Amino acid sequence: MIGMNLKYFRKKEGLSQEELAEKIEVSRQSVAKWESGETLPDIVKCRELANLFGTTIDNLINYSFEEEKLVENETDGKFVFGIVKVGERGQVVIPKHAREVFKINPGDKLVVLGDTKQGGIALAKIPGLESSFK
């Protein structure tokens, strides 16, 4: 599955195998072998790849992005950015594209909203609101 995910992320970022190889300092042939499933990247390269693509090592290895159907309609501002996994301590990695669209940066504070009747939870970045919750 890692091979399909590497190819998915590489294409999503608009990178060739050669460009990806240069970014993580391996040969193009290594990237090609990873994507074909002939070999696997070591854990250090997995961490570099996950960081480069704005995801987790777990998503890079286990998640089936090929089955994911992302919805994106920038004209009306509605997106589905994908699926995230909640860590054991409640941490969630917000997908890179979502952070870019909503200009979420490290250290920003977000409001967590929920509706038990609708079964939903949401994050909101509301400028100036964080000073109200000191």
trRosetta pair geometry for C-beta under 8 A, 3 or more apart (Angstrom, degrees):
i j d omega theta_ij theta_ji phi_ij phi_ji
1 4 5.8 -56 -158 37 46 108
1 5 6.2 41 149 -18 74 109
1 61 6.8 78 87 169 106 45
1 62 6.6 48 99 -132 147 22
1 63 7.8 161 157 65 129 29
1 64 6.4 -80 -147 -89 121 73
2 5 5.6 -60 -146 42 34 111
2 6 6.1 39 156 -24 69 103
2 34 6.9 -73 121 -180 106 93
2 37 7.9 131 63 -102 80 73
2 40 6.4 68 67 -133 148 95
2 41 7.5 -137 153 24 140 95
2 46 7.9 -60 -144 -113 137 107
2 60 6.4 36 -133 145 89 77
2 61 5.1 -19 -83 -121 103 55
3 6 5.9 -51 -147 32 28 110
3 7 6.6 25 155 -14 62 107
3 34 5.9 180 -106 146 76 56
3 35 4.8 108 -163 -162 86 27
3 36 6.1 -118 -152 43 142 10
3 37 4.3 -81 -25 -60 154 74
4 7 5.8 -59 -153 39 31 111
4 8 6.2 37 149 -25 66 106
4 35 7.9 102 -70 -157 25 68
4 64 7.6 8 96 -141 137 65
4 65 7.1 -179 127 54 95 89
4 66 5.2 -43 166 -40 132 125
5 8 5.3 -49 -145 33 35 116
5 9 6.3 29 159 -14 67 105
5 59 7.4 169 -158 142 143 67
5 60 5.6 154 125 -161 140 46
5 61 7.4 -119 41 -69 156 11
5 63 6.6 98 -105 72 133 78
5 64 7.9 -110 -71 -118 99 28
5 65 5.4 108 -117 14 76 118
5 66 8.0 -100 -73 -28 57 86
6 9 6.1 -58 -147 40 28 105
6 10 6.0 29 156 -21 65 111
6 31 7.4 -164 156 -160 134 79
6 34 5.5 19 32 125 172 114
6 35 5.3 -121 86 -89 118 77
6 41 8.0 131 -86 -13 142 127
6 49 6.8 -44 -114 -165 95 145
6 60 7.4 51 -70 -165 71 93
7 10 5.7 -54 -141 37 28 113
7 11 6.2 22 161 -13 64 109
7 35 4.7 94 -62 -143 100 113
8 11 6.3 -66 -152 40 22 103
8 12 6.2 24 153 -22 63 112
8 65 4.3 140 142 97 170 135
8 66 6.4 -127 -74 -66 130 66
9 12 5.5 -55 -143 36 31 115
9 13 6.3 21 159 -11 65 109
9 49 7.5 105 90 174 153 98
9 53 4.2 -18 -167 -125 136 144
9 55 7.1 -106 -104 6 135 137
9 60 7.5 -23 -25 -117 151 85
9 65 7.5 107 -48 35 75 173
10 13 6.1 -66 -153 43 26 103
10 15 4.9 -94 -165 70 76 102
10 16 7.9 3 169 162 114 5
10 17 7.1 28 -178 -86 154 53
10 20 5.2 -43 -123 -63 113 146
10 31 7.7 103 -94 -174 153 125
10 35 7.7 -50 13 -89 146 128
11 14 7.3 39 -175 -77 36 30
11 15 7.7 -105 -74 48 23 65
12 53 7.8 74 71 -145 121 105
13 52 7.9 -11 -87 145 168 96
13 53 6.7 -109 -46 -112 132 79
15 19 4.3 -137 -159 88 89 121
15 20 4.7 103 136 -55 135 87
15 23 7.5 -50 -141 -5 148 138
16 19 4.7 98 48 5 77 100
16 20 7.1 -143 89 -2 41 85
17 20 5.9 -56 -149 39 31 110
17 21 6.1 36 152 -24 65 109
17 28 4.9 87 124 -156 103 90
17 31 4.4 168 -162 99 91 132
17 32 5.6 38 -160 -62 154 80
17 35 7.3 -93 -106 -5 115 144
18 21 5.6 -55 -148 35 28 115
18 22 6.5 30 154 -20 63 104
18 28 4.7 -18 -91 -94 64 124
19 22 5.8 -52 -151 32 32 112
19 23 6.6 33 152 -21 64 105
20 23 5.7 -56 -152 33 33 113
20 24 6.6 -4 163 10 68 107
20 31 5.3 118 89 -121 117 150
20 52 8.0 116 -143 137 83 156
21 24 6.8 -79 -148 52 25 84
21 25 7.9 95 164 -87 57 1
21 26 5.1 -102 -149 79 79 72
21 27 5.8 -30 -162 143 136 15
21 28 4.6 -107 -16 -79 161 51
21 30 6.5 127 -121 55 107 98
21 31 4.8 -109 -68 -20 94 128
22 25 7.4 23 -170 -76 29 42
23 52 6.1 98 138 -128 134 143
24 45 6.1 84 166 -145 133 88
24 48 4.9 124 -131 126 108 134
24 49 6.4 -4 -88 -70 154 72
24 52 6.8 -79 -66 -39 106 151
26 30 4.1 -80 156 64 122 149
26 31 6.6 138 93 -43 117 82
26 41 8.0 -105 -49 -118 167 103
26 45 6.8 32 -44 -123 139 135
27 30 4.7 111 59 -5 77 97
27 31 7.5 -142 100 1 50 81
28 31 5.7 -53 -157 36 41 111
28 32 6.3 42 147 -20 70 106
29 32 5.4 -52 -145 38 35 114
29 33 6.2 35 155 -19 67 105
30 33 5.8 -57 -148 37 29 109
30 34 6.4 31 153 -20 64 105
30 39 7.4 -69 -148 77 66 132
30 41 7.6 82 163 -95 107 83
31 34 5.7 -53 -149 34 32 112
31 35 6.3 27 155 -16 66 108
32 35 5.9 -58 -147 39 29 108
32 36 6.2 19 157 -12 65 112
33 36 5.9 -60 -140 43 30 105
33 38 4.2 -83 -156 67 82 114
33 39 4.4 21 142 28 121 101
34 37 7.8 36 176 -69 28 26
34 38 7.8 -70 -51 50 20 76
34 39 6.2 -53 -75 82 57 77
34 40 6.5 85 -124 -129 81 30
34 41 5.4 19 -111 -39 136 90
41 45 3.8 -115 -179 94 115 125
41 46 5.3 152 99 -58 114 71
41 49 6.6 95 84 -17 170 138
42 45 5.2 92 54 14 69 101
42 46 7.1 -122 105 -9 35 91
43 46 5.3 -49 -145 33 36 118
43 47 6.6 40 154 -21 65 99
43 57 7.8 22 -153 -143 76 146
44 47 5.8 -51 -156 32 32 111
44 48 6.6 30 147 -16 63 105
45 48 5.4 -51 -147 38 38 114
45 49 6.1 41 152 -21 68 104
46 49 5.7 -54 -146 38 30 112
46 50 6.2 31 155 -20 65 106
46 57 5.1 65 144 -133 112 105
46 60 6.1 159 -163 98 89 145
46 61 7.0 12 -149 -57 133 106
47 50 5.8 -53 -145 36 29 111
47 51 6.3 28 156 -16 64 107
47 57 6.2 -29 -86 -74 57 119
48 51 5.9 -57 -148 39 29 110
48 52 6.2 31 154 -22 64 109
49 52 5.6 -55 -146 36 30 114
49 53 6.2 8 162 -1 66 112
49 60 6.0 113 106 -139 114 150
50 53 6.3 -69 -144 49 25 96
50 55 5.3 -103 -152 81 75 72
50 56 5.7 -1 -161 179 131 14
50 57 4.8 -75 -53 -67 154 57
50 59 7.4 121 -129 58 103 93
50 60 4.9 -102 -84 -30 91 138
51 54 7.6 30 -176 -71 29 35
53 60 7.2 126 56 -91 139 106
53 96 7.0 -139 157 -9 46 145
54 93 7.9 165 162 164 67 115
54 95 6.6 83 124 -171 114 49
54 96 2.7 74 101 -59 166 121
54 97 7.8 152 89 -19 149 56
54 99 7.2 -141 -162 29 138 130
55 59 4.4 -102 171 77 119 135
55 60 5.9 139 100 -54 122 84
55 93 6.8 114 -148 120 41 144
55 95 7.3 4 -90 -122 81 71
55 96 7.3 -72 -47 -18 67 105
56 59 4.7 99 55 7 82 98
56 60 6.9 -141 97 -6 45 88
56 85 7.4 -89 42 47 149 111
56 93 5.4 172 -45 5 104 157
57 60 5.4 -55 -148 37 35 117
57 61 6.2 20 158 -10 69 111
58 61 6.2 -66 -146 44 26 100
58 62 5.6 -26 177 23 67 120
58 63 7.4 73 129 -27 70 97
58 85 6.4 -78 109 50 137 149
59 62 6.8 -72 -113 55 19 80
59 63 4.4 -11 -149 5 65 133
59 85 7.1 -170 -67 6 91 115
59 93 7.8 -113 -14 65 137 137
60 63 7.7 35 -17 31 13 97
63 83 7.2 -178 -146 76 130 109
63 85 7.9 -141 -74 -31 119 119
64 67 4.6 30 124 14 115 112
64 68 7.2 160 107 -28 66 85
65 68 5.1 -44 -153 17 49 123
65 82 7.8 -19 -122 -136 90 127
68 82 6.0 12 -167 -128 149 86
68 83 7.0 -139 -112 5 122 103
70 80 5.8 -165 -154 87 59 90
70 81 7.2 15 -141 -141 111 18
70 82 6.2 -29 -97 -69 106 76
71 78 7.2 -30 128 125 111 95
71 79 6.8 160 96 -160 75 35
71 80 4.1 60 42 19 95 111
72 79 5.3 17 -114 -123 71 82
72 80 7.3 -112 -59 40 61 63
73 76 5.2 6 119 37 114 95
73 77 7.8 -23 96 32 78 21
73 78 5.2 10 57 61 102 89
73 79 7.5 -158 34 -76 58 52
74 77 7.0 34 -161 -83 40 37
74 79 7.9 32 -81 -71 61 99
79 97 7.8 -155 -174 125 147 114
79 98 7.2 176 109 -99 143 82
79 101 6.7 81 -17 95 162 178
81 94 8.0 18 111 -175 157 71
81 95 4.4 -175 155 48 119 140
81 97 5.7 -175 -139 78 104 106
81 98 4.3 -11 -105 -57 165 111
82 95 5.3 105 41 -69 118 151
84 92 5.2 76 131 -165 139 95
84 93 5.9 -166 -146 61 119 67
84 94 7.2 -39 -80 -98 157 32
84 95 6.8 -135 -69 -41 108 85
85 92 7.7 -179 83 -125 33 71
86 90 6.2 -23 -173 -138 105 37
86 91 7.3 143 -161 68 57 37
86 92 5.6 -33 -104 -79 67 91
87 90 6.7 -32 69 45 77 17
87 91 4.1 -2 36 55 126 90
87 92 7.3 -154 4 -66 84 40
94 98 5.2 -111 170 86 96 124
94 99 5.4 116 109 -59 113 93
94 104 6.3 -17 98 89 155 153
94 123 7.4 -86 -95 59 127 160
95 98 4.6 89 66 7 86 106
95 99 7.1 -156 96 -7 44 86
96 99 5.7 -57 -150 36 33 111
96 100 6.3 30 154 -18 67 106
97 100 5.7 -54 -149 37 32 112
97 101 6.2 32 155 -20 67 106
98 101 5.8 -53 -142 36 31 109
98 102 6.2 -3 168 11 66 112
98 104 7.2 0 124 21 79 131
99 102 6.7 -74 -140 55 22 87
99 103 7.7 44 166 -133 55 5
99 104 4.3 -97 -138 62 72 99
99 105 7.6 115 -176 -71 106 36
100 103 7.4 18 -171 -75 27 44
102 125 5.6 134 163 22 116 135
103 125 7.6 -156 74 109 76 161
104 108 5.3 -133 -155 56 68 152
104 110 7.2 4 -129 -68 123 120
104 125 5.9 -148 -90 -64 92 147
105 108 5.2 108 57 -30 65 113
108 125 6.3 -7 163 -125 132 118
109 130 4.0 102 67 -108 138 132
109 133 7.7 -168 153 67 145 125
110 123 4.6 10 161 -172 138 104
110 124 6.4 146 -168 65 84 35
110 125 5.5 -53 -109 -78 84 69
111 123 7.1 144 73 -160 48 52
111 124 4.7 -23 60 62 100 94
111 125 7.8 172 16 -83 80 22
111 126 5.9 3 0 12 127 114
111 129 6.2 -40 -46 120 127 144
111 133 7.8 158 -99 -26 92 156
112 121 6.8 -9 -174 -174 91 102
112 122 7.6 157 -157 82 47 43
112 123 6.0 -24 -100 -101 61 69
113 121 6.9 157 86 -160 53 52
113 122 4.6 -15 62 62 103 92
113 123 7.5 -180 19 -84 81 19
113 124 6.1 37 -11 -7 120 115
114 120 6.8 -179 -148 98 56 54
114 121 4.6 -13 -102 -106 89 77
114 122 7.5 178 -77 19 43 66
115 118 4.1 23 107 34 122 108
115 119 7.4 -28 94 20 79 23
115 120 5.1 12 50 55 98 90
115 121 7.9 -165 24 -74 62 41
116 119 7.0 32 -167 -78 34 42
126 129 3.8 39 95 -7 111 139
126 130 7.9 159 74 -32 79 69
128 131 6.2 -43 -173 20 55 112
128 132 7.9 55 139 -18 68 100
129 132 5.6 -52 -169 25 53 115
129 133 7.1 27 146 -6 76 108
130 133 6.0 -71 -154 44 43 101
130 134 8.0 77 151 -62 66 72
131 134 6.5 -7 -164 -38 44 108
